[in-house]
Amino acid sequence: MLYNYLMPEIHALPDESFLEMRWRCLSLAADLDRLERNRVEPSDRRLLKLREAMAVLLGDGPNRAERVQLILSDKTPPPVYSRSIKK
């Protein structure tokens, strides 16, 4: 089947994406170092959310992207706009 022929072998996929994943890890580490140097409070809610998301990334289980998205999503309700009705 042509579709299966074009798909990379399962063991080749991590090797192809390793450098990009490595870059992302290093970039995140640098960002966290900058926050520490700027003395961001460890109790900052945004930093706490990032730590919670990183715990998901390091843990086992499916749907990591979905779970991280839910952690980092803004859960405040959207603004309510009132319209003036002219008669």
Rosetta blueprint (number, residue, H / E / L):
1 M L
2 L H
3 Y H
4 N H
5 Y H
6 L H
7 M L
8 P L
9 E L
10 I L
11 H L
12 A H
13 L H
14 P H
15 D H
16 E H
17 S H
18 F H
19 L H
20 E H
21 M H
22 R H
23 W H
24 R H
25 C H
26 L H
27 S H
28 L H
29 A H
30 A H
31 D H
32 L H
33 D H
34 R H
35 L H
36 E H
37 R H
38 N L
39 R L
40 V L
41 E L
42 P L
43 S L
44 D L
45 R H
46 R H
47 L H
48 L H
49 K H
50 L H
51 R H
52 E H
53 A H
54 M H
55 A H
56 V H
57 L H
58 L H
59 G L
60 D L
61 G L
62 P L
63 N L
64 R H
65 A H
66 E H
67 R H
68 V H
69 Q H
70 L H
71 I H
72 L H
73 S L
74 D L
75 K L
76 T L
77 P L
78 P L
79 P L
80 V L
81 Y L
82 S L
83 R L
84 S L
85 I L
86 K L
87 K L
